[in-house]
C-alpha cells in the first residue's frame, strides 16, 4: 500500500492552553532530529493534529515503524490519497481494506465531507463506498459501533484522504518541553526505566555513570553506553558523563564502617552528581531508586542520601514493584542489555550486612575524618563525555550475545 502522509494526533498536548504551540513546536523539532536520516520528510502543523509526508515509500515505512517511540504522540494513522472522484474513492477504499486480514471482521465507513460541493451527501457517500467494498471483499459484516475495521474518508476539494489503522503512540509530552535533569545511570534494570519515564514527562535527560576500574570492567561501561543508545531513541539526545570513581570508592572502604559504606557511597555520588548538574544547568537529579528494594533504599537510607544536597531528587520508580519495572524494561528494549552480567560500582563493594537505618549524624561523623572535597572535584574534572544517539555503537560485549 502506498501511503501519502501520516496523520499524527497530539493527545495530552491538546489539554494545554496558551502555551500549546510551544509543545507542538517542540514535538516537531524532536521529529526532525529523530528522523534526520530521512531527508525528504516534511511536516505540516495544525492546531489539533500534524501531518508528516515523504516522497519515498521506504521513508514512509520507516516513519510508521519508528513513530511509536516518540513521546508527545497519542496515536497516528497512515493516510492514502486519491482524486476527489467517486470511482477513485471506491477503488482506493477497496485497495486499503484488501491489504488487511479482513475476513470474518466487522466493518464500517466514516466519511467527513469537508468539500461541500461534492456530488453526494455524506450519508449517501458512506453507503456507496461501503457497499462497493463489501461486495468486492466478501466475508465482512456491517457494525456501526466499535467495528473491527473503520475506513475513515476525508473528502477535500484538492484530494480525498483515507485511513484505516490507528496506531498507538508513546503518549506523554515531547522531550525537552519540561526542562532538563541529570540521571544517575547504572548498568542495571531500574535507572534506564527511570530515564524513559522522565522523558515521557517531557524532561531532557543527561546521564552520569560512576566507573571504578579495575573493579568494574570496560564491558560494564559498554553496557551503559548501549543503554544510553537505546533510551535515546525515544526522541531525546542523551549526554553521558563517565566519572572516574575508583579513588573515592577505595577511600570510602577505609573511612567508614563496612555496614554503612553503601550509604556513604550514594552520598558521595550525589555530591559528584550535584556538581555536574550545576555545570550542565540541570534542574534536578533523577535516580532509579525504589522504596525498600535494597538496604540503601529504605526511608532512613534515602533521607541520609538526600541530606547532602538541596537539589530536588526525582525517583519515578519509588512505588513500583520489581516485576512492574521489568515489564517496562522489556517493553522499551533495555532489559536484555541490563541483565548482561557485568557488575557496576554499586555492586562490587556491597557489604555483607548493610545498615537499613543509618543515622545522618553518625555518617557525617565518620565522613568528617576524610577530605573528600578535592577527590570529588578531581573526579568531575576528569570525566569523559559521550553523546547519544550514535550512528552505530558496537558494545564491548557483543561477542557474548
C-alpha positions as CSV (number, residue, x, y, z in Angstrom):
1,X,0.0,0.0,0.0
2,X,1.3,3.4,-0.9
3,X,0.8,5.8,2.0
4,X,1.0,9.5,1.1
5,X,1.2,11.0,4.6
6,X,0.8,10.2,8.3
7,X,-1.8,11.9,10.4
8,X,-0.4,12.5,14.0
9,X,-2.8,13.1,16.9
10,X,-1.3,15.0,19.9
11,X,-3.2,13.6,22.9
12,X,-2.1,15.4,26.1
13,X,-0.8,18.4,24.3
14,X,-4.3,19.3,23.3
15,X,-5.1,20.0,27.1
16,X,-2.6,22.8,27.1
17,X,-3.7,26.4,27.0
18,X,-1.9,29.4,25.5
19,X,1.4,27.6,25.5
20,X,0.1,24.8,23.3
21,X,2.2,25.9,20.4
22,X,5.4,25.6,22.4
23,X,4.7,21.9,22.9
24,X,3.7,21.4,19.3
25,X,6.8,23.1,18.0
26,X,8.9,21.0,20.4
27,X,7.4,17.8,19.1
28,X,8.1,19.0,15.5
29,X,11.7,19.7,16.4
30,X,12.1,16.3,18.1
31,X,10.7,14.6,15.0
32,X,13.1,16.5,12.7
33,X,16.0,15.4,15.0
34,X,14.8,11.8,15.4
35,X,14.3,11.3,11.6
36,X,17.1,13.5,10.3
37,X,18.2,10.4,8.3
38,X,15.0,10.7,6.2
39,X,16.0,13.7,4.1
40,X,12.7,14.0,2.2
41,X,10.4,14.2,5.3
42,X,8.1,17.2,5.5
43,X,5.9,18.2,8.5
44,X,2.7,20.3,8.3
45,X,1.3,21.6,11.6
46,X,-2.4,22.1,12.5
47,X,-3.9,23.0,15.9
48,X,-5.0,19.6,16.9
49,X,-3.0,17.3,14.5
50,X,0.1,17.1,12.5
51,X,0.8,15.7,9.0
52,X,4.1,14.0,8.1
53,X,4.9,13.1,4.5
54,X,7.8,11.9,2.3
55,X,8.1,11.1,-1.4
56,X,9.9,7.9,-0.5
57,X,7.9,4.7,0.2
58,X,10.9,3.4,2.3
59,X,10.9,6.5,4.4
60,X,7.2,6.3,5.0
61,X,7.6,2.7,6.2
62,X,10.4,3.8,8.4
63,X,8.3,6.5,9.9
64,X,5.4,4.1,10.6
65,X,7.9,1.7,12.3
66,X,9.7,4.3,14.5
67,X,7.0,6.9,15.4
68,X,5.6,4.7,18.3
69,X,8.8,5.5,20.2
70,X,8.4,9.3,20.1
71,X,6.9,11.0,23.2
72,X,4.1,13.5,22.6
73,X,2.2,11.4,20.1
74,X,-1.1,9.8,21.2
75,X,-1.7,7.9,18.0
76,X,-1.2,8.2,14.3
77,X,-2.7,6.9,11.1
78,X,-1.1,6.2,7.7
79,X,-3.2,8.1,5.1
80,X,-3.6,7.3,1.4
81,X,-4.7,9.8,-1.2
82,X,-6.8,9.8,-4.4
83,X,-8.6,12.2,-6.6
84,X,-12.0,13.6,-5.4
85,X,-13.8,11.3,-7.8
86,X,-16.3,8.7,-6.8
87,X,-14.7,5.8,-8.8
88,X,-11.3,6.7,-7.5
89,X,-12.6,6.7,-3.9
90,X,-14.3,3.3,-4.3
91,X,-11.1,1.8,-5.8
92,X,-8.9,3.2,-3.0
93,X,-11.2,2.0,-0.3
94,X,-11.2,-1.5,-1.7
95,X,-7.3,-1.4,-2.0
96,X,-6.8,-0.3,1.6
97,X,-9.1,-2.9,3.1
98,X,-7.8,-5.7,0.8
99,X,-4.4,-5.2,2.4
100,X,-5.9,-6.2,5.8
101,X,-6.9,-9.5,7.4
102,X,-10.5,-8.6,6.8
103,X,-12.4,-11.9,6.6
104,X,-14.7,-12.5,9.4
105,X,-14.3,-8.9,10.7
106,X,-16.9,-6.2,11.2
107,X,-16.7,-3.0,9.1
108,X,-17.9,0.5,8.6
109,X,-17.1,3.6,6.6
110,X,-16.9,7.0,8.3
111,X,-17.0,9.9,5.8
112,X,-16.0,13.5,6.6
113,X,-17.2,15.7,3.7
114,X,-15.1,18.9,4.0
115,X,-15.7,19.7,0.3
116,X,-19.4,20.5,0.5
117,X,-19.8,20.8,-3.3
118,X,-19.1,17.1,-3.9
119,X,-22.0,15.4,-5.8
120,X,-23.0,13.1,-3.0
121,X,-24.1,13.9,0.6
122,X,-22.2,12.4,3.5
123,X,-24.7,9.6,4.2
124,X,-25.0,8.6,0.6
125,X,-21.2,8.6,0.1
126,X,-20.9,6.4,3.2
127,X,-23.4,3.9,1.7
128,X,-21.8,3.8,-1.8
129,X,-18.2,3.2,-0.6
130,X,-19.2,0.7,2.0
131,X,-21.4,-1.2,-0.5
132,X,-18.6,-1.3,-3.0
133,X,-16.0,-2.6,-0.5
134,X,-18.4,-5.2,1.0
135,X,-19.4,-6.6,-2.4
136,X,-15.8,-6.7,-3.7
137,X,-14.4,-8.2,-0.5
138,X,-17.0,-10.7,0.9
139,X,-16.7,-12.1,4.4
140,X,-17.2,-8.9,6.4
141,X,-20.3,-7.8,8.4
142,X,-21.5,-4.3,9.0
143,X,-21.1,-2.9,12.5
144,X,-21.8,0.8,13.3
145,X,-20.5,0.7,16.9
146,X,-16.9,-0.4,17.6
147,X,-16.2,-2.2,14.3
148,X,-13.0,-4.2,13.8
149,X,-12.2,-2.1,10.7
150,X,-13.2,1.5,10.3
151,X,-12.4,3.1,6.9
152,X,-12.1,6.9,7.5
153,X,-12.6,9.0,4.4
154,X,-12.0,12.8,4.3
155,X,-13.2,14.5,1.2
156,X,-11.5,17.7,0.3
157,X,-11.6,19.7,-3.0
158,X,-7.9,19.0,-3.9
159,X,-7.9,15.3,-3.0
160,X,-9.6,12.7,-0.8
161,X,-7.7,11.0,2.0
162,X,-8.4,7.6,3.6
163,X,-7.0,5.8,6.6
164,X,-7.9,2.6,8.5
165,X,-5.2,2.0,11.1
166,X,-5.0,3.9,14.4
167,X,-1.5,3.1,15.7
168,X,-0.9,3.9,19.4
169,X,2.0,6.3,20.1
170,X,4.2,6.7,23.2
171,X,1.9,9.4,24.6
172,X,3.2,11.8,27.3
173,X,4.9,15.1,26.5
174,X,7.6,15.9,23.9
175,X,11.1,15.5,25.3
176,X,12.6,18.9,26.1
177,X,9.2,20.6,26.9
178,X,9.7,20.3,30.7
179,X,13.3,21.2,31.5
180,X,16.4,19.1,32.0
181,X,17.5,16.7,34.7
182,X,20.6,14.6,35.4
183,X,20.1,10.9,35.8
184,X,22.4,8.6,37.8
185,X,22.7,5.7,35.3
186,X,24.0,2.3,36.4
187,X,24.1,-0.8,34.2
188,X,21.1,-2.3,35.9
189,X,17.4,-2.6,35.1
190,X,16.0,0.3,37.1
191,X,17.8,3.5,36.0
192,X,17.1,3.2,32.2
193,X,13.4,2.8,33.1
194,X,13.6,5.9,35.2
195,X,15.1,7.7,32.2
196,X,12.3,6.5,30.0
197,X,9.6,7.7,32.5
198,X,11.2,11.1,32.9
199,X,11.5,11.6,29.1
200,X,7.8,10.7,28.9
201,X,7.0,13.7,31.1
202,X,8.9,16.0,28.7
203,X,12.2,16.1,30.6
204,X,15.5,16.2,28.7
205,X,17.9,13.7,30.3
206,X,21.6,13.9,30.8
207,X,23.2,10.9,32.5
208,X,26.1,10.4,34.9
209,X,27.8,7.0,35.4
210,X,30.4,6.1,38.1
211,X,33.2,3.9,36.7
212,X,35.6,2.2,39.0
213,X,38.3,0.3,37.1
214,X,39.8,-2.2,37.6
215,X,36.9,-3.3,39.9
216,X,34.5,-2.6,37.1
217,X,35.4,-3.6,33.5
218,X,35.3,-1.9,30.2
219,X,32.4,-4.3,29.3
220,X,30.3,-2.8,32.2
221,X,30.9,0.7,30.7
222,X,29.9,-0.7,27.3
223,X,26.6,-1.8,28.8
224,X,25.9,1.7,30.0
225,X,26.7,3.2,26.6
226,X,24.5,0.7,24.9
227,X,21.6,1.6,27.3
228,X,22.1,5.3,26.6
229,X,21.9,4.5,22.9
230,X,18.6,2.5,23.4
231,X,17.0,5.2,25.6
232,X,17.9,8.0,23.2
233,X,15.6,6.6,20.5
234,X,12.6,8.0,22.4
235,X,13.1,11.4,21.0
236,X,15.9,13.0,23.0
237,X,19.7,13.3,22.7
238,X,21.5,12.0,25.8
239,X,24.9,13.2,27.0
240,X,26.6,10.6,29.2
241,X,29.2,11.8,31.8
242,X,31.5,9.0,32.9
243,X,33.0,9.7,36.3
244,X,36.3,8.0,37.4
245,X,35.2,6.8,40.9
246,X,37.9,4.3,41.9
247,X,39.8,6.6,44.3
248,X,36.7,7.8,46.1
249,X,35.3,4.3,46.4
250,X,38.5,2.8,47.8
251,X,38.8,5.7,50.3
252,X,35.2,5.1,51.5
253,X,36.1,1.5,52.3
254,X,38.8,2.7,54.6
255,X,36.9,5.7,56.1
256,X,33.6,4.4,57.4
257,X,32.3,1.1,59.0
258,X,31.5,-1.6,56.5
259,X,27.8,-1.6,57.2
260,X,27.4,2.0,56.0
261,X,29.8,2.0,53.1
262,X,26.9,1.7,50.6
263,X,25.0,4.7,52.1
264,X,28.2,6.8,52.1
265,X,28.9,5.8,48.5
266,X,25.5,7.0,47.5
267,X,26.0,10.3,49.4
268,X,29.3,10.9,47.6
269,X,27.7,10.1,44.3
270,X,25.0,12.7,45.0
271,X,27.7,15.3,45.7
272,X,29.6,14.5,42.5
273,X,26.3,14.5,40.5
274,X,25.3,17.8,42.0
275,X,28.5,19.5,40.7
276,X,27.9,18.1,37.2
277,X,24.2,19.1,37.4
278,X,25.2,22.7,38.2
279,X,27.7,22.8,35.3
280,X,25.1,21.3,32.9
281,X,22.3,23.6,34.1
282,X,20.0,20.7,35.0
283,X,17.2,21.4,37.4
284,X,17.0,18.1,39.3
285,X,18.7,14.8,39.9
286,X,17.0,11.5,38.9
287,X,17.6,8.0,40.3
288,X,16.2,4.6,39.7
289,X,15.7,4.0,43.4
290,X,12.7,2.1,44.6
291,X,11.4,2.1,48.1
292,X,12.5,-0.9,50.1
293,X,14.1,-2.8,47.2
294,X,17.6,-2.9,48.8
295,X,19.1,-1.7,52.1
296,X,20.2,1.7,50.6
297,X,16.6,2.4,49.6
298,X,14.8,2.4,52.9
299,X,13.2,5.7,54.0
300,X,16.1,6.1,56.5
301,X,18.7,5.5,53.9
302,X,17.1,7.8,51.4
303,X,16.8,10.5,54.0
304,X,20.6,10.1,54.7
305,X,21.4,10.3,51.0
306,X,19.1,13.3,50.4
307,X,20.9,15.2,53.3
308,X,24.0,16.0,51.2
309,X,22.1,18.2,48.7
310,X,19.3,20.7,48.4
311,X,18.7,19.8,44.8
312,X,15.4,18.1,44.1
313,X,15.9,14.3,43.7
314,X,13.2,12.7,41.5
315,X,12.6,9.0,41.9
316,X,10.0,8.0,39.3
317,X,10.2,4.3,40.3
318,X,9.7,4.9,44.0
319,X,6.4,2.9,44.3
320,X,6.9,0.3,41.6
321,X,7.5,-3.3,42.4
322,X,10.3,-5.1,40.6
323,X,8.0,-7.0,38.2
324,X,6.4,-3.8,37.0
325,X,9.9,-2.3,36.4
326,X,11.0,-5.4,34.5
327,X,7.8,-5.2,32.3
328,X,8.6,-1.7,31.3
329,X,12.3,-2.6,30.7
330,X,11.2,-5.4,28.4
331,X,8.8,-3.1,26.6
332,X,11.4,-0.4,25.9
333,X,14.1,-2.8,24.9
334,X,16.6,-2.2,27.8
335,X,16.1,-5.4,29.8
336,X,18.3,-7.8,27.8
337,X,21.2,-5.4,27.9
338,X,20.7,-4.6,31.6
339,X,20.9,-8.3,32.7
340,X,24.2,-9.0,30.9
341,X,26.3,-9.9,34.0
342,X,28.9,-7.2,34.2
343,X,28.9,-5.5,37.6
344,X,28.8,-1.8,38.3
345,X,30.5,0.1,41.1
346,X,27.4,-0.2,43.4
347,X,27.5,-4.0,43.4
348,X,31.2,-4.8,43.6
349,X,31.6,-3.4,47.1
350,X,28.3,-4.3,48.6
351,X,28.7,-5.1,52.3
352,X,27.5,-8.4,53.8
353,X,25.2,-6.8,56.3
354,X,24.3,-3.2,55.2
355,X,22.6,-0.9,57.7
356,X,19.0,-0.2,56.8
357,X,18.5,2.6,59.3
358,X,21.7,4.7,59.1
359,X,21.8,7.9,61.3
360,X,22.8,11.0,59.5
361,X,24.8,12.4,62.4
362,X,26.9,9.2,62.6
363,X,27.6,9.2,58.8
364,X,28.7,12.9,59.0
365,X,31.0,12.0,61.9
366,X,32.7,9.1,60.1
367,X,33.0,11.1,56.8
368,X,34.4,14.2,58.6
369,X,37.8,12.5,59.1
370,X,38.4,12.4,55.3
371,X,38.7,15.3,53.0
372,X,36.5,14.1,50.1
373,X,36.1,17.6,48.5
374,X,39.2,17.5,46.4
375,X,38.6,14.0,45.3
376,X,35.1,14.9,44.2
377,X,36.4,18.0,42.3
378,X,39.1,15.9,40.6
379,X,36.6,13.2,39.5
380,X,34.4,15.9,38.0
381,X,37.3,17.5,36.1
382,X,38.5,14.2,34.7
383,X,35.2,12.8,33.5
384,X,34.6,11.6,30.0
385,X,31.6,12.8,28.0
386,X,29.8,10.8,25.3
387,X,26.8,11.9,23.2
388,X,23.9,9.6,22.0
389,X,22.4,8.6,19.7
390,X,25.4,7.4,17.8
391,X,25.0,6.1,14.2
392,X,26.4,2.7,15.4
393,X,27.5,1.5,18.8
394,X,29.5,-1.7,18.9
395,X,29.4,-2.8,22.5
396,X,32.4,-4.5,24.1
397,X,30.3,-7.5,25.0
398,X,28.8,-8.1,21.5
399,X,30.7,-11.3,21.1
400,X,29.0,-12.8,24.2
401,X,25.5,-12.3,22.8
